[in-house]
Every structure is written in C-alpha cells, then in structure tokens.
Amino acid sequence: MEHTTATDTDALLAEVDALLEQVAATDARVDALLDGWAPLPATTPALRRLQRTARHTARLSALVERQQQALAAQLDAMEAGA
C-alpha cells in the first residue's frame, strides 16, 4: 500500500491554494462586472456570459471543497497511521 508523502501533501495543498486564488479572482471579476450594471436590451449576451461565469465559479468552488475534504481525510489517515 502506497502512502502519501509530505511532498505529495505539499503539492496537493499548493494545488488547492491555486484553485482558491482562481475562485477569488473569478468572484472579484463577477463583482466588478455587476458594479454599476444597468440592464439594456443589448446586455442580454453579457448577462448570459455572466450567468455562465457564475455557474463555472460554483462548480469550481464545489471542486475545491471536495479536494479540501479529500486532503483532510488523507491527512487524518496519515496521522492515525503514525
């Protein structure tokens, strides 16, 4: 049975941190797009893009949450085995 090393754990943590940074950047971009937005007939395509971005952000947030849970479970298992 193969065990996760500290290097593997560090790599996972770095990946999760990078994903969290992407989520934060996307959230900031969505907030910036929403500031001062006034609906006009010509904004329908932009609104659709914004909705897609919001859905993508939600999926990415869920992915990060799942990865954090998996990492926590791995760390718990490592500590239990130590």
Number of C-alpha atoms within 10 A of each C-alpha: 2 4 10 11 10 11 9 11 14 11 12 16 15 12 14 18 14 13 17 17 12 15 19 14 13 17 16 12 13 16 11 11 13 12 8 8 10 7 10 8 6 8 12 11 10 12 16 11 12 16 13 12 16 15 12 14 19 14 13 17 17 12 15 19 14 12 17 16 12 13 16 12 12 15 15 12 13 14 9 8 8 6
